[in-house]
Structures are given as C-alpha cells and as structure tokens.
Amino acid sequence: MANKLKDIPVFNLLDFVQEHSIDVESFSNDFVVKIDTEVYENEKLDYLYRTEFFFVILVLRGEMVVSINNQEYKVHEHQLVVTAPNDIKRSLCASEGSIVTGVAFTPNFLAQIAEFKNLPEVFNYISYQGSPLWSPEITDFMRMKEVTEQLSFRYYGQKEHPFGKEILKNVFNIFLYELGGIAQKYAPVKNTTFTRKEHLVMQFVNMLQKRFKEQRNVQYYANELNVNPKYLTQTVKEVSGKSAGELIDDFVIQEAKLLLTDASLSISEVGDILHFSDQSFFGKFFKRHTGFSPSEFRKVE
C-alpha cells in the first residue's frame, strides 16, 4: 500500500496512542512511556505516516519489520529504533509474542524538561544523519532498559510524591544522556549520499542551532548560505516538512519555554536573552505561537 506524499497523515501523540488502542489514563499530549508491551500486527497502520514526536523503541523480545523513509528495517531483540518527527514511517509486521518498550515525546516536552547540553546536536543527528536502527552491546541495552523502566515508574507515580515532577525531569534527563551516549557509540551513519538540498538543510539547521537567539530572519541565513531566501524556505519545507521561518520560530519558542521554567529569570530577562527589542514584543511573539502570554505559561507550568 502506498500513499501519495501529500496525503501522508501526521499523527499527534494522542491520535497515535488511540490508533494503537493504548490506554490513555495518566496520558500527556507531549509524553508517553509504555514498558513491556506486546506488539500485534496492526493493519490500521499499514500505510505511510509521520508523527509530531520523537519515538524510541527498545525491542525486548521477537522481531519486527518497519519502513522508515522508504527503507525497510528488520529489527531484532536488543536493538533500538529511534525516529524523528518528520521521518516517513510504516509499520509492516511483528513476530508473534514480540515485546517492546516505547518512549514518545514531542519537541515541546524537550523544551520544557531537557537540560542535556548536547541535545540539539543529538537530535539533529537523529533527524538528518543517523540510521534509525541501533545495535548496542547487551550491557548498554540493559542500562537503557533500566532507565526507561525508572522513567515509567516516575512518570505514572509523579502525583504520589511531593517532588514528583522534579524527579521525573531528572530521570528524563538521565534517559537523554543514556540515549546520547548510545548514539555516539552505536548510531551508524546512513550509507547514502546526501542530495544538495538535504545538505543545505543540514547546514541551515546547524547554523540555526548556534545563532537562533540573535538571528530570526530567513534573509540572514539565506545570505550566509549564499542562496535566495525563497529557495531556502522551499527547500527546508521540502526536506523537513516545515518552512525555514517555521523552524526558526520553533527553536525560539522551545528555548523561550525552557527559559521561562527558570523562576530566577524575569520575563524581561528571558526576552533579553533571546534578543527581543522589548518585553512587549517578546510577549506578543510568544502568545502568537503558543496561545499563552509568558506569565500565563508560567502559571500553567
């Protein structure tokens, strides 16, 4: 079964777990973890789709066949599958009795929770350069399994502890550090030659990671990359699913959310760090993209 690219559905996290008939009790729109889950062949997902979240799957038993970016992967016991939001996915089949542990999280959740200093580099690697299938040694796999189980325990039990949210945040960051370490050791580079467009997008994202606080203008990045702004916007849209301007705004909003969780910073200071001309301009920008003013966002959090 094949989809036209324009018809590929994009699942948010809630839609996806409902499609999989997963119990959504204690469920967040930005994060879910399920351990020791049996995988069934699901005909409803035997088509191409994208997601709005990162997905990390640990195969504990059995094997599965999945398609990611039009390449099939046979995934065995003690392997990991790591996919980015814009990857084109298709769930093909799973052997009887296959058991997996899965962690899914949105960029928004990362922005609010993550303190991993090398996070942009790791997820840029996942998104643009790395193979989605990783084969760690058994000791590294089991350590990843253990921290994921602890993540599940802390996530579903956070209301039972007075500092449950803070503990969850720390455990999730440990999860990211473990994932980052495994990425450096085991994530193979795709055996492919990047097209000129893909290479341009990778250059843009790398530059954006370093300069988004100071530069939010597509024209600036186009000049630095020696291309026309319209061409940059169209190319980034074609490769990543979002325009250059949308990616810039995403980086700024994610960083703003992260900074706003630091109670020691005033809203004015957050705006200054992100190089907005004044607090009013920052507030309008933030509300336009989130639906909340910075002060409202802090109250919600």
Order of alpha helices (4+ residues) and beta strands (2+ residues): beta-alpha-beta-beta-beta-beta-beta-beta-beta-beta-alpha-alpha-beta-alpha-alpha-alpha-alpha-alpha-alpha-alpha-alpha-alpha
